[in-house]
């Protein structure tokens, strides 16, 4: 499981986004125990900032799990699905 980074000095909205991402990653890892790497695609600048913090946090842990930022922009994926 991914531990929660220290959110005590973060603005409330950034802390909430970071908590949501940690919960998401942990749910995915619970459902897929063999998952050893994951790429996050986010929709907002706030979520991107939170994801960047989380990626650095995971890199600094002793876990073999690897978390990355996806090269795809989540906003583009959503906009593309609206055009169908």
C-alpha positions as CSV (number, residue, x, y, z in Angstrom):
1,X,0.0,0.0,0.0
2,X,1.0,3.6,-0.7
3,X,1.4,5.6,2.5
4,X,0.0,9.1,2.8
5,X,2.6,11.8,2.4
6,X,2.6,14.7,5.0
7,X,-0.2,17.0,3.9
8,X,-0.1,19.3,7.0
9,X,1.5,22.2,5.1
10,X,-0.5,21.9,1.9
11,X,-3.6,24.0,0.9
12,X,-6.8,22.2,1.6
13,X,-7.7,21.6,-2.0
14,X,-4.3,20.1,-2.9
15,X,-4.4,17.9,0.2
16,X,-7.8,16.6,-0.7
17,X,-6.7,15.8,-4.2
18,X,-3.6,14.0,-2.9
19,X,-5.7,12.0,-0.5
20,X,-8.1,11.0,-3.4
21,X,-5.1,9.8,-5.5
22,X,-3.6,7.8,-2.7
23,X,-7.0,6.1,-2.1
24,X,-7.4,5.4,-5.8
25,X,-3.9,3.9,-6.1
26,X,-4.4,1.8,-3.0
27,X,-7.8,0.5,-4.3
28,X,-6.2,-0.5,-7.6
29,X,-3.4,-2.3,-5.8
30,X,-5.9,-4.1,-3.6
31,X,-7.9,-5.3,-6.6
32,X,-4.8,-6.2,-8.5
33,X,-2.2,-7.5,-6.0
34,X,0.3,-8.2,-8.8
35,X,0.3,-4.5,-9.9
36,X,3.9,-3.2,-9.6
37,X,3.6,-0.1,-11.7
38,X,0.9,2.4,-12.6
39,X,0.7,5.6,-14.7
40,X,-1.7,8.3,-13.6
41,X,-3.5,10.5,-16.1
42,X,-5.1,13.6,-14.5
43,X,-7.6,16.2,-15.7
44,X,-6.7,19.4,-13.8
45,X,-3.6,21.3,-12.8
46,X,-4.5,20.7,-9.2
47,X,-4.6,16.9,-9.7
48,X,-1.3,17.1,-11.7
49,X,0.4,18.9,-8.8
50,X,-1.0,16.3,-6.4
51,X,0.1,13.4,-8.7
52,X,3.6,14.9,-8.9
53,X,3.9,15.0,-5.1
54,X,2.6,11.5,-4.9
55,X,5.1,10.2,-7.6
56,X,8.0,11.7,-5.6
57,X,6.6,10.3,-2.4
58,X,6.4,6.8,-3.8
59,X,9.9,7.1,-5.3
60,X,11.3,7.8,-1.9
61,X,9.6,4.8,-0.3
62,X,11.1,1.3,0.2
63,X,8.2,-0.2,-1.8
64,X,9.0,-1.9,-5.2
65,X,5.9,-0.2,-6.6
66,X,6.5,2.4,-9.4
67,X,4.1,5.3,-9.9
68,X,4.4,7.5,-13.0
69,X,2.6,10.3,-14.7
70,X,1.0,9.2,-17.9
71,X,2.1,10.9,-21.1
72,X,-1.5,11.3,-22.0
73,X,-3.5,14.3,-20.8
74,X,-6.8,13.1,-19.2
75,X,-8.6,16.2,-20.4
76,X,-7.9,15.2,-24.0
77,X,-9.3,11.7,-23.4
78,X,-12.5,13.1,-21.9
79,X,-12.9,15.6,-24.7
80,X,-12.5,12.9,-27.3
81,X,-15.1,10.7,-25.6
82,X,-17.7,13.6,-25.8
83,X,-17.3,13.8,-29.6
84,X,-18.6,10.3,-30.2
